[in-house]
């Protein structure tokens, strides 16, 4: 195997071993409001989960109820975008 191909294979393996645990690290049952808001953001953008506005709204509401003020307006904005 050519040296350049071996180096590329090695880099790919390292990258794969680094990224796979990160992709599986998304907590789908967060305990604190900041994590709840982050999960809601993920549902909006589709980062690590399928896009789902209804789930995003649910998690924004939970985050706000837990004291995360920055999540207050997101459900209303998303509801207006869905219509």
TORMARBA-373877 format. One record per residue: x, y, z of N, C-alpha, C in turn; residue in one letter. Coordinates in steps of 0.02 Angstrom, whole numbers, padded with zeros to 5 digits, always signed. Layout:
residues N
XYZXYZXYZa...
//
This chain:
residues 83
+00043-00059+00000+00000+00000+00000+00045+00062+00000x+00032+00109-00044+00071+00171-00045+00068+00207+00022x+00122+00240+00038+00127+00275+00102+00071+00328+00110x+00055+00365+00057+00004+00417+00061-00065+00386+00076x-00079+00328+00046-00143+00295+00058-00146+00268+00130x-00092+00242+00155-00089+00218+00224-00100+00275+00273x-00069+00332+00260-00077+00391+00302-00150+00414+00302x-00180+00415+00243-00250+00435+00237-00296+00387+00274x-00283+00323+00269-00323+00272+00304-00316+00281+00380x-00257+00296+00402-00244+00306+00473-00282+00368+00498x-00280+00422+00460-00315+00483+00479-00391+00471+00481x-00416+00435+00432-00488+00420+00430-00507+00378+00492x-00468+00328+00509-00483+00286+00567-00483+00328+00631x-00435+00373+00638-00432+00416+00697-00492+00462+00700x-00510+00491+00644-00568+00535+00642-00631+00496+00660x-00639+00437+00633-00698+00397+00646-00703+00379+00720x-00647+00359+00750-00647+00341+00821-00661+00402+00865x-00646+00461+00841-00659+00522+00879-00732+00544+00873x-00760+00540+00814-00826+00566+00802-00883+00521+00823x-00876+00456+00818-00931+00410+00833-00954+00418+00906x-00909+00419+00955-00934+00430+01024-00969+00497+01033x-00946+00549+00998-00977+00615+01003-01048+00613+00976x-01058+00579+00920-01124+00575+00890-01173+00538+00935x-01148+00490+00973-01192+00452+01017-01199+00482+01086x-01166+00539+01098-01166+00569+01164-01226+00614+01177x-01269+00625+01128-01327+00668+01137-01375+00637+01187x-01385+00671+01243-01429+00646+01296-01501+00662+01278x-01542+00611+01266-01611+00622+01247-01657+00628+01307x-01629+00629+01367-01668+00640+01427-01628+00684+01475x-01617+00747+01455-01575+00791+01495-01606+00808+01563x-01562+00821+01611-01584+00834+01679-01587+00908+01697x-01547+00950+01664-01548+01020+01683-01574+01063+01625x-01599+01123+01641-01630+01166+01591-01585+01185+01532x-01520+01195+01544-01475+01212+01490-01470+01154+01440x-01467+01093+01465-01465+01035+01422-01531+01026+01385x-01586+01042+01418-01652+01037+01386-01656+01085+01327x-01630+01146+01338-01631+01195+01284-01585+01172+01227x-01528+01143+01243-01482+01119+01192-01514+01062+01151x-01552+01019+01185-01587+00966+01149-01640+00995+01103x-01676+01045+01128-01726+01079+01086-01693+01109+01024x-01636+01142+01034-01598+01170+00978-01579+01116+00927x-01560+01057+00953-01542+01002+00909-01602+00979+00867x-01661+00977+00899-01721+00958+00861-01739+01010+00808x-01724+01073+00821-01737+01125+00772-01690+01118+00712x-01627+01108+00726-01576+01106+00673-01566+01038+00641x-01586+00985+00677-01574+00918+00653-01503+00894+00667x-01471+00924+00716-01403+00905+00735-01403+00845+00781x-01391+00786+00754-01388+00725+00794-01455+00690+00803x-01508+00723+00784-01576+00695+00788-01614+00718+00726x-01669+00685+00712-01712+00707+00656-01745+00773+00675x-01752+00818+00627-01787+00881+00640-01858+00866+00662x-01879+00900+00716-01946+00889+00742-01966+00950+00783x-02007+00993+00752-02027+01056+00785-02068+01043+00847x-02111+00992+00846-02153+00978+00904-02111+00958+00965x-02061+00916+00954-02016+00896+01008-01974+00956+01032x-01954+00998+00985-01915+01057+01003-01956+01102+01049x-02019+01113+01031-02063+01155+01072-02071+01125+01141x-02082+01059+01144-02089+01025+01209-02028+01036+01253x-01968+01029+01224-01907+01037+01264-01893+01110+01282x-01911+01156+01238-01904+01227+01256-01949+01243+01315x-02010+01217+01314-02057+01230+01370-02030+01200+01435x-02002+01141+01432-01973+01110+01492-01914+01151+01518x-01873+01175+01471-01815+01215+01491-01837+01280+01524x-01888+01312+01496-01914+01373+01526-01944+01360+01595x-01982+01306+01600-02012+01288+01665-01959+01273+01717x-01901+01250+01695-01845+01237+01740-01803+01298+01756x-01822+01356+01729-01787+01417+01746-01742+01445+01691x-01745+01416+01632-01703+01440+01576-01740+01494+01538x-01730+01557+01556-01765+01613+01527-01755+01621+01452x-01697+01600+01427-01682+01608+01356-01726+01563+01312x-01759+01514+01343-01802+01469+01304-01874+01494+01300x-01888+01552+01329-01957+01576+01334-01991+01589+01268x-01957+01621+01221-01989+01641+01158-01988+01588+01103x-01945+01539+01109-01936+01489+01056-02000+01452+01038x-02041+01428+01086-02101+01392+01066-02149+01434+01023x-02157+01497+01039-02200+01540+01001-02174+01552+00931x-02109+01562+00926-02078+01573+00860-02085+01511+00817x-02072+01452+00845-02078+01390+00807-02150+01376+00787x-02197+01391+00831-02268+01380+00815-02288+01423+00756x-02265+01485+00753-02282+01529+00698-02249+01505+00633x-02190+01475+00637-02156+01450+00577-02191+01389+00550x-02222+01348+00593-02255+01287+00571-02319+01302+00531x-02352+01358+00547-02416+01375+00515-02408+01399+00444x
//
